[in-house]
Amino acid sequence: MNSLPDEPPAPRPHDTAGPDAPDGAPAVPAARRPGGAPLPDVPAPDRATGPAEPGRLAATVERLRKEAQEAQSAADGRALVEMAKGILVGRLGCGPAEAARQLATLAEQSGGTVLGLAVDVINRAARDRVGEVAQQFLKSAVDGPAGDDTASVRLRTAESGVLAATDSQAVAAALLENALSPLGAHAVAIWVAGPDSSLTLVGQAGFTQEDAARWRYVPPEVATCARLALTRRDLAVVTSLAESGIPSIGRGRHPDSGRVVVPAGTGGRIHGVLEIAWPEALPPQPPRILRQLEALAELCARTLEERTPHAAATAPGAPQPAVVAELADLADHLHDPALVLTPSLDADGRLADFRIHHTNSRFIDPAGRPRSLVTGARFLEAYPAAAENSGLFGTLEHVYATGEPCQAVRTALTAFVDDVPLTTVADVGISRHGPALLLIWKIEDETARLASLLQHAQRLGRVGGFEQNTHTGEISWNGQLFTLFGLPPTASPVPLEDLAAHAHPHDVNSIGRFLRTLLHRRRESSVDFRLLRPDGITRHIRMVAEPVLDDHGRLYAVRGACQDVSAQHWTEVALAATRDQLADSEAESADRSQLALQLQHAIMPPAPAPLEVPGIRIAVRYRPAESESLVGGDWYDSVVLPDNKILLSVGDVAGHGIQAATGMVVLRNALRGLAVTGAGPAQLLSWLNTVAFHLTSHLTATAVCGIFDPQTRTLRWARAGHLPPVLIRGAQARAFPLVPGLLLGALPETAFTEEEVQLEADDVLLMYTDGLVERRDIAVTDSLKQLLTVASRTADSLDKRLDNLLTYSASDTDDDTCLIGIEVR
């Protein structure tokens, strides 16, 4: 770097001498605005000639605006010049004055400005992505050299703030202060995009803390302005939030706000969104401004690249801000007072207290303290009596530990002011939402609540009240009584003496007895009569009244109530008719049940005689349902076939009553006839399925069919949706494997699987219906295990074994039960 003659250093922002001050002149402080820019000398208006003309005032305002912009640019430029001087001091090892002279010399040699050279020095020293963005922007800008310098100043100033920032909050503040405020923006938000397309607010400037807390987290697929940049993957402009209807942070304070949202990403990956807000509707922006905003988004992308949504979380053990923020937003939309409580742990990690994270606008502290003092405090510090008297804190601990919501009526919330307890009684609702609690504190005026309850009770019960002064004749009716009588509220009430004129002629004598008891005998009385209303409708009314006596025992007034009992009257009439029909139906049902029961007993007697056939002994037990009105469709059968083989079958038809009993007869007889063909059990069940599907009316059933050969002691069997047989050999009982087999009547055609079992002498085979094992509280497989346990017990005979199975059956469904025992000899 060439050394040139010394040149005075550029003035610093804190220099107090004016730019035209002569050498050696004393420094005179210049008038400055709050931002640091000097105020121009503006002549005061001539008091004799009145206010300045409008054109002159507009020109003055425009000149002041330009001077303010120039002052802002100059201040940003001085910051960049100072940064470049610092770089030269570090590289050349010279002092600040020598660095300033070097900048001035190099600028003069290159024919540019000191500010432009400072930007170039910083870019060459930094050699980062932000510098490249600034250079690309300067090349594509459409303005002249002054515009290029201004854009470069803003970018480099924002870059210096971003590089010095320690978190995203500081990044947002640097962007707003150095680059976005000159564009008219009033707020900025930086969002991090999560892997599930959620958005987490990691930095903001210009918005309130309340808005930031409420918008800390945006769940996936929730439409917001920031999500437009994610879905489009490009810059999006929302001219007005009011016109678009899209929600976004800060909309409540600036409903007509304009927004620009830009995706911030690197390497084709979007890390987040930069959202910039204007206080009013946003007019169309030139391409130069939009390119500058895209450059700022790329500047933010470098800070978001290593950040995830979890980086915005609080310390370990603390509630996630997204959950608490959503709960606080929910509390703000409730019509009852509500508090959001977060847990406060002690040093050992145990729950010690709750912190009042948020209170909605409807919450009123019992001590009269403002919400700002209550919010943020510990719950027991604000309401210490909650730990003792009302037990409210214990309830909070329970809800927090178990997650079980709680509703409590007339709970006291007590606060102390100057050692004086102030208590509010209300209904409390507590629920847990993630790591936080929502406490709803519903306070109601007791008098208004009782009056409201009485009014609703009168309306629901169609009750109207009255009072009549017997001395003055004054009558008071409530609104419901006018409605009962079909009169407008402006009509005159009906005196008790004229009540008979509004009643059915057949009820006049009853009203007369009612009035004599009430007015002459001075006793409480009641009467039911038919009221003839002016609109032609007849209502059945019940009137109850009592006399009111003065201190001397004389009748002073009569008060009472009228209730419309028309619905009750017609219900009683309909009930009487229903009783008559029910009596006929019960008699008919009893006849049908008796017929079905006789049919069932004729085919399957409860205690049939044992069947003695060569090679086996068969015993049967049939236990009908507990209620004789529930005649079931359970059936069993054992037949010696023409080839000396034995058909063994058990089945259960779905349903009860005469239809189930007749269906059982059809299937039982059909199986007997089909077995004569000599077909195996699988083929028999296939044919029986055809009978159930085509030859009956929507009949379904389960069954087990077996063919036993006494010569070889082999049993071939198949099942159709039924429980498998049980084999008892010695002291061990086991169930046959559960082979495939669909219930009968479900499909027009189905195939069944057939199994063959080799039996031995003294083996006992059990075939049964589900009424033996079915329970309401446990699975069928567990009930079957209990059956195997009982069946394994020793017994003196086959009959004794079957009796034990029925006695110790675990069934509790009161269903029919069929049980066949086959003992091999």
Salt bridges, closest charged atoms under 4 A:
ASP6 OD1 - ARG101 NE 2.41
GLU62 OE2 - ARG65 NH2 2.48
GLU67 OE2 - ARG63 NH1 3.36
GLU82 OE2 - LYS85 NZ 3.40
GLU98 OE1 - ARG101 NH2 2.84
ASP120 OD2 - ARG124 NE 2.91
GLU132 OE1 - ARG129 NH1 3.07
ASP143 OD2 - ARG288 NE 2.72
GLU159 OE1 - ARG156 NH2 1.86
GLU210 OE1 - ARG253 NH2 3.63
ASP211 OD2 - ARG253 NE 3.63
GLU275 OE2 - ARG259 NH1 2.70
GLU298 OE1 - ARG129 NH2 3.01
GLU305 OE1 - ARG302 NH1 3.84
ASP329 OD1 - ARG214 NH2 3.07
ASP329 OD1 - HIS333 ND1 3.71
ASP332 OD1 - HIS358 NE2 2.71
ASP346 OD2 - ARG350 NE 3.80
ASP348 OD2 - ARG350 NH2 3.08
ASP365 OD2 - ARG369 NE 2.83
GLU381 OE2 - ARG378 NE 3.84
GLU404 OE1 - HIS398 NE2 3.39
GLU444 OE2 - LYS442 NZ 3.66
GLU446 OE1 - ARG410 NH1 3.53
GLU446 OE2 - ARG449 NH2 2.76
ASP507 OD2 - ARG530 NE 3.04
ASP528 OD1 - ARG542 NE 2.97
ASP535 OD2 - ARG533 NH2 2.64
GLU546 OE2 - ARG559 NE 3.06
ASP550 OD2 - ARG554 NE 3.36
ASP564 OD2 - ARG462 NH2 3.08
ASP564 OD2 - ARG539 NH2 2.89
GLU612 OE2 - ARG617 NE 2.91
GLU612 OE1 - ARG825 NH2 2.93
ASP637 OD1 - ARG668 NH2 3.67
ASP637 OD2 - ARG672 NE 2.61
GLU754 OE2 - ARG716 NH1 3.48
GLU760 OE2 - ARG729 NH1 3.66
ASP763 OD2 - ARG729 NH2 2.69
ASP777 OD1 - ARG775 NE 2.98
ASP799 OD2 - ARG617 NH2 3.26
ASP799 OD1 - ARG621 NH2 3.46
ASP803 OD1 - ARG621 NE 2.83
ASP812 OD2 - ARG775 NH2 3.99
ASP815 OD1 - HIS656 NE2 3.73
